[in-house]
Protein backbone atom coordinates (compact mmCIF):
# COMPACT_ATOMS: atom_id res chain seq x y z
CA UNK A 1 0.00 0.00 0.00
CA UNK A 2 2.74 2.46 0.95
CA UNK A 3 4.35 1.97 -2.50
CA UNK A 4 1.19 3.03 -4.36
CA UNK A 5 1.58 6.66 -5.45
CA UNK A 6 -1.78 7.19 -7.19
CA UNK A 7 -4.22 8.73 -4.69
CA UNK A 8 -7.32 7.25 -6.34
CA UNK A 9 -5.82 3.78 -6.35
CA UNK A 10 -4.84 4.13 -2.69
CA UNK A 11 -8.44 5.06 -1.83
CA UNK A 12 -9.73 2.08 -3.82
CA UNK A 13 -7.40 -0.32 -2.00
CA UNK A 14 -8.51 1.00 1.40
CA UNK A 15 -12.21 0.63 0.53
CA UNK A 16 -11.72 -2.81 -1.04
CA UNK A 17 -9.94 -4.03 2.07
CA UNK A 18 -12.61 -2.48 4.33
CA UNK A 19 -15.54 -4.05 2.48
CA UNK A 20 -13.98 -7.39 1.58
CA UNK A 21 -15.32 -10.49 3.38
CA UNK A 22 -11.75 -11.79 3.35
CA UNK A 23 -9.41 -10.62 6.12
CA UNK A 24 -6.30 -9.75 4.09
CA UNK A 25 -4.47 -8.49 7.17
CA UNK A 26 -4.51 -12.00 8.61
CA UNK A 27 -3.37 -13.55 5.31
CA UNK A 28 -0.52 -11.05 5.01
CA UNK A 29 0.34 -11.51 8.71
CA UNK A 30 -0.06 -7.83 9.49
CA UNK A 31 0.34 -7.41 13.24
CA UNK A 32 -2.45 -5.82 15.25
CA UNK A 33 -1.75 -2.34 16.59
CA UNK A 34 -2.74 -0.50 19.75
CA UNK A 35 -5.50 2.08 19.59
CA UNK A 36 -4.19 5.21 21.31
CA UNK A 37 -7.64 6.68 21.91
CA UNK A 38 -8.84 3.42 23.44
CA UNK A 39 -5.79 3.24 25.70
CA UNK A 40 -6.40 6.81 26.86
CA UNK A 41 -9.96 5.82 27.79
CA UNK A 42 -8.66 2.82 29.73
CA UNK A 43 -6.25 5.09 31.61
CA UNK A 44 -9.10 7.44 32.59
CA UNK A 45 -11.36 4.51 33.49
CA UNK A 46 -8.76 3.21 35.93
CA UNK A 47 -8.53 6.65 37.51
CA UNK A 48 -12.32 6.76 37.87
CA UNK A 49 -12.28 3.29 39.46
CA UNK A 50 -9.69 4.55 41.95
CA UNK A 51 -12.00 7.47 42.81
CA UNK A 52 -14.85 5.03 43.45
CA UNK A 53 -12.94 2.29 45.30
CA UNK A 54 -9.86 3.98 46.75
CA UNK A 55 -7.82 1.02 45.49
CA UNK A 56 -4.40 2.40 44.48
CA UNK A 57 -3.84 -0.54 42.13
CA UNK A 58 -6.03 1.32 39.64
CA UNK A 59 -3.64 4.27 39.72
CA UNK A 60 -0.73 1.91 39.11
CA UNK A 61 -2.53 0.45 36.11
CA UNK A 62 -3.37 3.91 34.79
CA UNK A 63 0.27 4.99 35.17
CA UNK A 64 1.41 1.91 33.29
CA UNK A 65 -0.95 2.67 30.40
CA UNK A 66 0.14 6.31 30.31
CA UNK A 67 3.78 5.28 30.08
CA UNK A 68 2.88 3.19 27.05
CA UNK A 69 0.99 6.14 25.54
CA UNK A 70 3.96 8.43 26.17
CA UNK A 71 6.20 6.12 24.15
CA UNK A 72 3.82 6.56 21.19
CA UNK A 73 4.07 10.35 21.37
CA UNK A 74 5.27 12.25 18.29
CA UNK A 75 7.34 14.67 20.37
CA UNK A 76 10.55 13.62 18.62
CA UNK A 77 9.00 14.78 15.32
CA UNK A 78 6.96 17.77 16.49
CA UNK A 79 8.90 19.11 19.48
CA UNK A 80 5.93 18.66 21.81
CA UNK A 81 3.81 15.75 22.98
CA UNK A 82 0.98 15.02 20.54
CA UNK A 83 -0.51 11.87 19.10
CA UNK A 84 -1.93 10.21 16.02
CA UNK A 85 -4.71 7.69 16.42
CA UNK A 86 -3.76 5.80 13.26
CA UNK A 87 -1.19 3.04 13.02
CA UNK A 88 -1.25 2.77 9.23
CA UNK A 89 -1.64 5.13 6.26
CA UNK A 90 -5.22 5.95 5.26
CA UNK A 91 -6.14 7.79 2.05
CA UNK A 92 -9.45 9.67 1.98
CA UNK A 93 -11.17 11.86 -0.58
CA UNK A 94 -9.81 15.22 0.60
CA UNK A 95 -7.15 14.21 3.09
CA UNK A 96 -4.99 11.43 4.41
CA UNK A 97 -4.13 10.11 7.86
CA UNK A 98 -0.89 8.65 9.06
CA UNK A 99 0.82 7.36 12.22
CA UNK A 100 3.24 10.28 11.76
CA UNK A 101 0.52 12.94 11.47
CA UNK A 102 -0.79 14.05 14.90
CA UNK A 103 -4.43 15.07 15.08
CA UNK A 104 -6.71 16.84 17.46
CA UNK A 105 -8.91 14.03 18.83
CA UNK A 106 -6.12 11.61 19.76
CA UNK A 107 -4.08 14.43 21.29
CA UNK A 108 -7.06 15.67 23.31
CA UNK A 109 -7.94 12.20 24.58
CA UNK A 110 -4.37 11.52 25.66
CA UNK A 111 -4.18 14.99 27.19
CA UNK A 112 -7.36 14.36 29.16
CA UNK A 113 -5.93 11.11 30.55
CA UNK A 114 -2.71 12.83 31.65
CA UNK A 115 -4.75 15.69 33.14
CA UNK A 116 -6.85 13.33 35.26
CA UNK A 117 -3.69 11.51 36.33
CA UNK A 118 -2.11 14.81 37.38
CA UNK A 119 -5.16 15.79 39.43
CA UNK A 120 -4.88 12.58 41.45
CA UNK A 121 -1.12 12.10 41.67
CA UNK A 122 0.32 15.60 41.27
CA UNK A 123 2.75 14.15 38.71
CA UNK A 124 4.78 16.91 37.07
CA UNK A 125 5.47 14.54 34.19
CA UNK A 126 1.74 14.23 33.50
CA UNK A 127 1.32 18.00 33.78
CA UNK A 128 4.10 18.44 31.21
CA UNK A 129 2.12 16.26 28.76
CA UNK A 130 -1.01 18.35 29.39
CA UNK A 131 0.93 21.56 28.68
CA UNK A 132 2.37 20.11 25.47
CA UNK A 133 -1.08 19.01 24.27
CA UNK A 134 -2.40 22.53 24.86
CA UNK A 135 0.58 24.01 23.02
CA UNK A 136 0.06 21.68 20.06
CA UNK A 137 -3.65 22.55 19.84
CA UNK A 138 -3.20 26.30 20.33
CA UNK A 139 -0.01 26.78 18.31
CA UNK A 140 -0.20 24.18 15.55
CA UNK A 141 -3.94 23.75 14.97
CA UNK A 142 -5.36 27.20 15.75
CA UNK A 143 -6.84 29.10 12.80
CA UNK A 144 -8.98 32.17 12.27
CA UNK A 145 -12.36 31.33 10.73
CA UNK A 146 -15.03 33.98 10.14
CA UNK A 147 -13.63 36.03 13.02
CA UNK A 148 -13.49 33.11 15.45
CA UNK A 149 -10.58 31.06 16.72
CA UNK A 150 -11.13 27.44 15.73
CA UNK A 151 -8.94 24.36 15.43
CA UNK A 152 -8.01 22.24 12.44
CA UNK A 153 -8.23 18.47 12.63
CA UNK A 154 -4.51 18.20 11.88
CA UNK A 155 -1.74 20.56 10.83
CA UNK A 156 -1.70 20.04 7.07
CA UNK A 157 -5.46 20.39 6.76
CA UNK A 158 -5.96 24.07 5.93
CA UNK A 159 -9.67 23.96 5.10
CA UNK A 160 -11.36 21.16 7.04
CA UNK A 161 -12.87 22.06 10.41
CA UNK A 162 -14.62 19.29 12.31
CA UNK A 163 -16.90 21.15 14.70
CA UNK A 164 -17.42 18.32 17.18
CA UNK A 165 -13.62 17.94 17.36
CA UNK A 166 -13.36 21.67 18.08
CA UNK A 167 -15.91 21.25 20.89
CA UNK A 168 -13.90 18.38 22.40
CA UNK A 169 -10.74 20.51 22.24
CA UNK A 170 -12.50 23.46 23.89
CA UNK A 171 -13.57 21.27 26.80
CA UNK A 172 -10.01 20.00 27.27
CA UNK A 173 -8.52 23.51 27.12
CA UNK A 174 -11.07 24.75 29.64
CA UNK A 175 -10.24 21.95 32.10
CA UNK A 176 -6.51 22.47 31.53
CA UNK A 177 -6.81 26.20 32.21
CA UNK A 178 -7.65 25.32 35.83
CA UNK A 179 -4.19 23.86 36.41
CA UNK A 180 -2.02 25.64 33.81
CA UNK A 181 -0.81 29.19 33.43
CA UNK A 182 -0.95 29.38 29.65
CA UNK A 183 -2.16 32.01 27.12
CA UNK A 184 -5.29 30.17 26.02
CA UNK A 185 -7.39 31.59 23.15
CA UNK A 186 -10.87 32.99 23.81
CA UNK A 187 -12.49 29.56 24.19
CA UNK A 188 -15.75 31.00 25.55
CA UNK A 189 -16.31 32.97 22.35
CA UNK A 190 -15.40 29.90 20.31
CA UNK A 191 -17.79 27.76 22.36
CA UNK A 192 -20.64 30.25 21.81
CA UNK A 193 -19.96 30.11 18.07
CA UNK A 194 -19.97 26.31 18.00
CA UNK A 195 -23.23 26.23 19.97
CA UNK A 196 -24.84 28.71 17.58
CA UNK A 197 -24.10 26.35 14.70
CA UNK A 198 -26.01 23.55 16.46
CA UNK A 199 -29.10 25.75 16.57
CA UNK A 200 -29.11 26.49 12.84
CORJOWO-V480927 format. One record per pair of residues at least 24 apart in sequence whose C-alpha atoms are under 8 Angstrom apart, sorted by the first residue. I is the first residue (numbers start at 1). GAP is how many residues later the second one is. If there is no record, write none. Layout:
# CORJOWO-V480927
i=I gap=GAP
i=I gap=GAP
This chain:
# CORJOWO-V480927
i=2 gap=87
i=7 gap=84
i=10 gap=81
i=11 gap=79
i=11 gap=80
i=11 gap=81
i=11 gap=82
i=14 gap=76
i=14 gap=77
i=33 gap=54
i=34 gap=53
i=35 gap=50
i=35 gap=51
i=35 gap=52
i=36 gap=33
i=36 gap=47
i=36 gap=48
i=36 gap=49
i=36 gap=70
i=36 gap=74
i=37 gap=48
i=37 gap=69
i=37 gap=72
i=37 gap=73
i=39 gap=26
i=39 gap=30
i=40 gap=25
i=40 gap=26
i=40 gap=29
i=40 gap=69
i=40 gap=70
i=40 gap=72
i=40 gap=73
i=41 gap=68
i=41 gap=72
i=43 gap=70
i=44 gap=68
i=44 gap=69
i=44 gap=72
i=44 gap=73
i=47 gap=69
i=47 gap=70
i=59 gap=58
i=62 gap=55
i=63 gap=54
i=66 gap=47
i=66 gap=48
i=69 gap=41
i=74 gap=26
i=74 gap=28
i=80 gap=52
i=80 gap=53
i=80 gap=55
i=80 gap=56
i=81 gap=48
i=81 gap=51
i=81 gap=52
i=81 gap=55
i=82 gap=24
i=82 gap=25
i=82 gap=50
i=82 gap=51
i=82 gap=54
i=83 gap=24
i=83 gap=27
i=95 gap=62
i=101 gap=53
i=101 gap=54
i=102 gap=52
i=102 gap=53
i=103 gap=50
i=103 gap=51
i=103 gap=52
i=104 gap=33
i=104 gap=37
i=104 gap=48
i=104 gap=49
i=104 gap=50
i=104 gap=61
i=104 gap=65
i=105 gap=48
i=105 gap=60
i=105 gap=63
i=105 gap=64
i=107 gap=26
i=108 gap=25
i=108 gap=60
i=108 gap=61
i=108 gap=64
i=111 gap=61
i=112 gap=60
i=115 gap=61
i=130 gap=46
i=131 gap=49
i=134 gap=39
i=134 gap=42
i=137 gap=32
i=138 gap=46
i=138 gap=47
i=148 gap=41
i=148 gap=42
i=148 gap=45
i=149 gap=36
i=149 gap=37
i=149 gap=38
i=149 gap=41
i=150 gap=40
i=163 gap=31
i=167 gap=24
i=167 gap=27
